[in-house]
Amino acid sequence: MIRFVNVSKRFPGGNEGVRNINFSVEPGEFVFLTGHSGAGKSTLLRLIALLERASRGQVIVDGRNLERVKARDIPDHRRSLGMIFQEHHLLAKRSAFDNVALPLWVSGIGHSEIRKRVRAALDKVNLLHKEHAAAGTLSSGEQQRVGIARAVVNRPLMLLADEPTGNLDPALSREILGLFEQFNQVGVTVLIATHDTEMLRLKPHRTIELRQGNVVQSEASR
């Protein structure tokens, strides 16, 4: 599903975000990407989503070498991914429904199909009763769940999450992780970047550890 082969990313000014990275994530796997702040976790997710391009090496996603993906084909690539961030990036004055529907509108999906998919996604994260509420009036945990619903509404092959529980208390963090596990149980590949040690202790999934842009450990599920 995801394979990094000798991948490095150098940013303008000479700073290397990651160096000579090699790892793979199998279809349907649930993997934590860990490491200190600045270790390169976010850079790897951005490379998978083609928000950045590798300076060297190959990033292969679902059999496709991302080096060969042309700019006009990047939106199609991203539709196979669901992306969740620590900052929710919601439109505060628009409803939860509208925020989840946004990627479907961009894709040109018909109105009736949008309504069906959005309501199903909100129901999956237990927020259907808030579909008409403005996103800015929701709690942090509810906003994060809206972000997850938006990420899965396109029925992606994989979910990429960058510190998805960073602003949440422990109880909400467990709830959010439970949602990721539910999607994983139906075959969605999940890759979560986190430095939340409590989450790693409680959830026995494979862990890939980064240190200063290098993979230093890949630990199997406990």
Secondary structure as GFF3:
##gff-version 3
##sequence-region A 1 222
A	DSSP	beta_strand	2	10	.	.	.	ID=ss1
A	DSSP	beta_strand	16	25	.	.	.	ID=ss2
A	DSSP	beta_strand	30	35	.	.	.	ID=ss3
A	DSSP	alpha_helix	41	48	.	.	.	ID=ss4
A	DSSP	beta_strand	56	61	.	.	.	ID=ss5
A	DSSP	beta_strand	64	65	.	.	.	ID=ss6
A	DSSP	three_ten_helix	66	68	.	.	.	ID=ss7
A	DSSP	three_ten_helix	71	73	.	.	.	ID=ss8
A	DSSP	alpha_helix	74	78	.	.	.	ID=ss9
A	DSSP	beta_strand	81	85	.	.	.	ID=ss10
A	DSSP	alpha_helix	96	107	.	.	.	ID=ss11
A	DSSP	alpha_helix	111	124	.	.	.	ID=ss12
A	DSSP	three_ten_helix	128	130	.	.	.	ID=ss13
A	DSSP	three_ten_helix	135	137	.	.	.	ID=ss14
A	DSSP	alpha_helix	140	152	.	.	.	ID=ss15
A	DSSP	beta_strand	158	162	.	.	.	ID=ss16
A	DSSP	alpha_helix	170	185	.	.	.	ID=ss17
A	DSSP	beta_strand	189	193	.	.	.	ID=ss18
A	DSSP	alpha_helix	197	202	.	.	.	ID=ss19
A	DSSP	beta_strand	206	211	.	.	.	ID=ss20
A	DSSP	beta_strand	214	219	.	.	.	ID=ss21
###
